[in-house]
Amino acid sequence: MEDIIFCKGGGCTAKLGAGALKRVLSKLPKKADPNLLVGFDGNDDAAVYKINDKQAIVSTLDFFPPMLEDPYLFGKVAATNALSDIYAMGGQVLSALNIVCFPEEMDMNILGKILQGGNEKVMEAGAVLAGGHSIADADIKYGLSVTGLVDPDHIWQNTGCKPGDALILTKKLGVGIIMTAHRIKEASEQMVDEAVESMTTLNKYASEILKEYDVHACTDVTGFGFLVHLSEMLGDQYSAEIDSCEIPRFAEVENYADEFYLTAAGQKNRNFIGDQVDFQGVSFAMEEVLFDPQTSGGLLVSVDAACAKEITEKMHAVGLPAKIVGQITERQEKAILVR
């Protein structure tokens, strides 16, 4: 295998910075359509279009360059990541289409492994892979366009949190830092294996548990990192207090951060949101974990505090490392306080 193709800073670290993207999207004209319930005018994870009183289509797509040398695992990670947006909206996955960029001179068996890994995760989601589109490109990129269904009255948007809500994070943070350390052969095999397991765990299982409760707001934590995605949930209305000790993260990730195995995307996240965060007694390494771009990260959910412990206990029962990481408050001088 030509492993140089698989080590170019892929996954969600390849996303455009939140600041640059916001400036471009703000200039696009918006067509009024009462059936478009969720569009790009907000910061939500997918578009939602109402087709009748009981059903709405959820549409999303996501693709990126590899962050792993194993094409089969890369395919699984990329598909898991793309499917996540449907779950973050409270939807059910119906079908998926492959998005492929691949060099024609490369061994097609590599492409076959990527597509095999992706198809397995689509099938695990209970959906069908219905086709796709490919182009010849100098570098590999892979992902999915995904279609799902949601009840128009039960859409989980990334806004809607309320003061007093508890914030639950369903997966560990630190994937971007670990993959950076792995690229220069400084990450332990155990940490890489744990990161891959996390990145290939569908958010379907967390979503199924959450559907038993009243979810006020939800998003998945991906390339913009925990803090930027949290700030999108808060908008201009609310603030949040985060207990850094309760943040689920991989065991060695703070050590890697102290060695500066960091991503450019993480620094973009810091530049974009850093002045809105008040860190009190938090180490540099922990700050970096909170800015770290996640590939196929977990759900960040705002729910009534009274049911938060019960939710995390149910998630622990199915093997998810979910934790209550903080709470929503009335608006303060800075959007986010991290202790």
Salt bridges, closest charged atoms under 4 A:
ASP53 OD1 - LYS50 NZ 3.55
GLU124 OE1 - LYS121 NZ 2.57
ASP137 OD2 - LYS141 NZ 2.84
ASP139 OD1 - LYS8 NZ 2.94
ASP151 OD2 - HIS154 ND1 3.31
ASP165 OD2 - HIS216 ND1 2.66
GLU212 OE1 - LYS314 NZ 2.64
ASP214 OD2 - HIS216 NE2 3.47
GLU232 OE1 - HIS229 ND1 3.59
GLU241 OE1 - ARG339 NH1 3.50
GLU246 OE1 - LYS323 NZ 3.31
GLU254 OE2 - ARG249 NE 3.08
GLU287 OE1 - ARG270 NH1 3.04
GLU288 OE2 - ARG270 NH2 2.86
GLU313 OE2 - LYS309 NZ 2.45
